[in-house]
């Protein structure tokens, strides 16, 4: 159960009202998008580019309004192709929390090689592009890094997921990323003109941290719900919703 229990020290309880009189309150939210796929390769001893990690966004003050349904979307990882040039790889898809006045999203990771995304993908020794650009959503603070740039991926912190790594030469398929961490898939190597498969990107995750006194219990999509101290953690690995 990744990411559980590692948010900041606490959420502020809201006291505002909507025009209809519904109470507002603040929660913490961690939104990680799906990672991009690594590229497959077809040429003798030519490496392909790894996919970029999904965008990583955290807020300590996402304001919800009572009675409003918020749709939670968890981005999938891009599928890795067998053989072929970089564009055959797929980028990851976005994750988001959307409803009422709230629209909070993270961008899917770039596909290898050289694709832009939440974090950019790695480059390739043959296909040519350098690492792709990160922070596709243009957010501040940045949701990710350029391809090839290392970064700490500390769940619950305000750091970002790292950029995609370069593919390696050799007769090997790319490695798939771990599910629900938003990592990029590895680029394949090749040998003796054998086609090799790029690694799949990992799916993202969305976690809401809510004061239990505010938690409505109205959810869809079968999220994992846990109580730690004064807080309820609602962790989505697939699409669902939360009604405040």
ZAGULUM-208566 format. One record per residue (C-alpha): residue in one letter; x, y, z; residue number from 1. Coordinates in Angstrom, 2 decimals. Layout:
A;X;Y;Z;NUM
...
***
This chain:
X;0.00;0.00;0.00;1
X;2.35;2.77;-1.19;2
X;2.27;6.35;0.09;3
X;-0.05;5.74;3.05;4
X;0.64;7.80;6.15;5
X;3.41;9.95;4.71;6
X;1.74;13.30;4.14;7
X;2.50;16.53;5.96;8
X;1.78;17.23;9.60;9
X;-1.88;18.14;9.25;10
X;-4.72;19.66;7.28;11
X;-6.53;22.84;8.22;12
X;-10.23;22.47;8.85;13
X;-12.23;24.94;6.81;14
X;-14.93;27.28;8.10;15
X;-16.12;28.92;4.86;16
X;-19.44;28.37;3.14;17
X;-20.53;28.05;-0.46;18
X;-23.28;30.26;-1.80;19
X;-25.68;27.43;-1.03;20
X;-24.53;27.29;2.59;21
X;-22.57;24.00;2.37;22
X;-19.57;23.87;4.68;23
X;-16.10;23.84;3.16;24
X;-13.03;22.08;4.50;25
X;-9.46;21.51;3.42;26
X;-7.77;18.19;2.79;27
X;-4.32;17.06;1.68;28
X;-4.02;15.42;-1.72;29
X;-1.26;13.51;-3.47;30
X;-1.75;12.99;-7.23;31
X;0.69;10.88;-9.26;32
X;0.14;10.30;-12.99;33
X;0.97;7.19;-15.02;34
X;4.51;6.68;-16.30;35
X;5.48;6.60;-19.96;36
X;6.59;3.46;-21.78;37
X;10.13;2.71;-22.79;38
X;10.92;2.26;-26.47;39
X;11.37;-1.08;-28.18;40
X;14.35;-1.54;-30.51;41
X;14.99;-3.34;-33.79;42
X;18.59;-2.69;-34.73;43
X;21.69;-4.68;-33.82;44
X;23.15;-3.54;-30.49;45
X;21.15;-0.31;-30.48;46
X;19.53;0.86;-27.27;47
X;16.18;2.56;-26.89;48
X;15.03;5.31;-24.53;49
X;13.32;4.73;-21.19;50
X;9.94;6.30;-20.43;51
X;9.48;9.28;-18.13;52
X;7.87;9.08;-14.71;53
X;4.36;10.44;-14.24;54
X;3.92;13.91;-12.83;55
X;3.89;14.15;-9.02;56
X;1.81;16.82;-7.27;57
X;0.99;17.41;-3.62;58
X;-1.09;20.04;-1.88;59
X;-1.72;20.56;1.81;60
X;-4.81;22.72;1.21;61
X;-7.27;21.39;-1.36;62
X;-10.59;23.00;-0.44;63
X;-13.71;20.87;-0.82;64
X;-17.36;21.89;-0.50;65
X;-19.86;19.74;1.35;66
X;-22.21;17.77;-0.91;67
X;-20.06;18.14;-4.03;68
X;-18.89;14.97;-5.81;69
X;-15.22;14.97;-6.82;70
X;-14.19;12.57;-9.58;71
X;-10.84;10.89;-9.03;72
X;-9.00;9.65;-12.11;73
X;-5.87;7.50;-11.82;74
X;-3.65;7.58;-14.89;75
X;-2.49;4.35;-16.49;76
X;1.06;3.56;-17.52;77
X;1.89;3.66;-21.20;78
X;2.22;0.23;-22.88;79
X;5.66;-0.68;-24.21;80
X;5.92;-1.56;-27.92;81
X;7.77;-4.40;-29.58;82
X;10.37;-2.99;-31.94;83
X;9.98;0.17;-33.93;84
X;10.95;3.79;-33.35;85
X;10.24;5.85;-30.27;86
X;6.85;7.31;-31.25;87
X;5.38;3.78;-31.11;88
X;5.75;3.93;-27.34;89
X;2.87;5.50;-25.41;90
X;3.04;8.21;-22.78;91
X;1.32;7.76;-19.44;92
X;-2.10;9.25;-18.82;93
X;-3.03;12.03;-16.43;94
X;-4.31;11.63;-12.88;95
X;-6.70;14.17;-11.38;96
X;-9.24;15.26;-8.77;97
X;-12.02;17.28;-10.43;98
X;-15.36;18.60;-9.17;99
X;-17.03;21.89;-8.28;100
X;-14.33;24.59;-8.26;101
X;-11.52;22.02;-7.97;102
X;-9.36;20.86;-10.88;103
X;-6.09;19.38;-9.66;104
X;-4.09;17.26;-12.11;105
X;-0.71;15.67;-12.80;106
X;0.59;14.95;-16.32;107
X;1.43;11.50;-17.69;108
X;5.11;10.66;-18.16;109
X;6.71;11.05;-21.59;110
X;7.25;8.07;-23.90;111
X;10.76;7.05;-24.88;112
X;12.81;8.32;-26.50;113
X;12.63;12.06;-25.92;114
X;8.92;12.43;-25.20;115
X;7.72;15.29;-22.99;116
X;5.46;14.68;-20.00;117
X;5.15;15.03;-16.23;118
X;8.77;13.90;-16.32;119
X;10.50;13.63;-19.68;120
X;11.72;10.36;-21.13;121
X;15.31;9.34;-21.68;122
X;17.14;9.62;-24.97;123
X;18.41;6.86;-27.25;124
X;21.81;6.04;-28.71;125
X;20.20;5.52;-32.12;126
X;16.83;7.24;-32.42;127
X;18.46;10.51;-31.58;128
X;16.40;12.65;-29.23;129
X;17.95;13.82;-26.02;130
X;15.86;13.47;-22.88;131
X;12.34;14.88;-23.11;132
X;11.09;17.96;-21.26;133
X;9.35;17.55;-17.91;134
X;6.61;19.57;-16.15;135
X;4.25;19.36;-19.12;136
X;1.50;21.04;-17.09;137
X;3.63;24.12;-16.40;138
X;3.00;23.84;-12.65;139
X;4.75;25.61;-9.77;140
X;6.36;23.83;-8.04;141
X;7.32;21.62;-10.96;142
X;5.59;18.23;-11.22;143
X;8.67;16.55;-12.71;144
X;12.04;16.80;-14.38;145
X;13.62;16.60;-17.79;146
X;14.65;13.17;-19.02;147
X;17.88;11.87;-17.56;148
X;17.71;14.17;-14.52;149
X;17.77;12.24;-11.26;150
X;15.45;13.27;-8.45;151
X;14.23;11.98;-5.12;152
X;10.85;10.24;-5.25;153
X;9.82;10.40;-1.62;154
X;6.10;9.60;-1.24;155
X;4.31;12.32;0.66;156
X;7.03;14.92;0.23;157
X;6.90;17.89;-2.14;158
X;9.65;16.38;-4.31;159
X;8.97;15.02;-7.77;160
X;9.32;11.76;-9.60;161
X;12.58;11.38;-11.51;162
X;13.05;11.61;-15.26;163
X;13.30;8.56;-17.49;164
X;16.62;6.77;-17.83;165
X;18.33;5.92;-21.12;166
X;17.98;2.45;-22.60;167
X;20.96;0.10;-22.51;168
X;22.55;-1.96;-25.27;169
X;22.25;-5.73;-25.05;170
X;19.84;-8.51;-25.88;171
X;17.14;-7.64;-23.35;172
X;13.61;-6.33;-23.09;173
X;12.87;-3.14;-21.21;174
X;11.80;-3.55;-17.58;175
X;8.22;-2.66;-16.62;176
X;7.78;-0.08;-13.86;177
X;6.17;-0.97;-10.52;178
X;2.42;-0.34;-10.43;179
X;1.00;2.69;-8.62;180
X;4.24;4.61;-8.30;181
X;4.01;6.32;-11.70;182
X;7.48;5.22;-12.84;183
X;8.62;5.14;-16.45;184
X;9.24;1.88;-18.29;185
X;12.76;0.87;-19.25;186
X;14.00;1.07;-22.82;187
X;15.06;-2.18;-24.45;188
X;18.36;-3.22;-25.93;189
X;18.80;-5.44;-28.96;190
X;21.21;-7.95;-30.41;191
X;21.52;-9.65;-33.81;192
X;18.57;-7.69;-35.21;193
X;16.09;-9.22;-32.74;194
X;13.09;-7.10;-31.86;195
X;12.85;-6.25;-28.19;196
X;9.97;-4.87;-26.14;197
X;10.02;-1.57;-24.30;198
X;8.93;-1.69;-20.66;199
X;5.42;-0.65;-19.64;200
X;5.05;2.49;-17.57;201
X;3.60;2.14;-14.08;202
X;0.09;3.28;-13.19;203
X;-0.31;6.31;-10.95;204
X;-2.14;6.77;-7.67;205
X;-4.30;9.38;-5.89;206
X;-4.45;9.63;-2.10;207
X;-6.66;11.98;-0.08;208
X;-5.90;12.69;3.58;209
X;-9.01;13.93;5.40;210
X;-9.71;14.79;9.02;211
X;-11.91;11.91;10.17;212
X;-14.29;14.47;11.70;213
X;-14.85;15.81;8.16;214
X;-14.83;12.50;6.26;215
X;-18.21;11.85;4.62;216
X;-17.74;8.07;3.98;217
X;-19.31;8.55;0.51;218
X;-16.90;7.05;-2.02;219
X;-17.04;5.03;-5.24;220
X;-14.44;2.98;-7.05;221
X;-13.42;0.78;-4.10;222
X;-10.54;2.89;-2.77;223
X;-8.43;1.62;0.11;224
X;-9.66;3.47;3.24;225
X;-7.55;3.53;6.41;226
X;-7.60;5.54;9.63;227
X;-4.35;6.74;11.18;228
X;-4.68;8.95;14.24;229
X;-7.11;11.78;13.54;230
X;-7.05;11.27;9.77;231
X;-8.70;9.06;7.17;232
X;-6.63;8.14;4.11;233
X;-8.58;7.38;0.93;234
X;-6.23;5.80;-1.62;235
X;-7.33;5.25;-5.23;236
X;-5.58;2.93;-7.66;237
X;-8.43;3.22;-10.17;238
X;-11.11;5.71;-11.11;239
X;-13.66;6.60;-8.43;240
X;-15.11;9.55;-6.56;241
X;-15.43;11.21;-3.17;242
X;-18.46;13.25;-2.12;243
X;-17.49;15.81;0.52;244
***
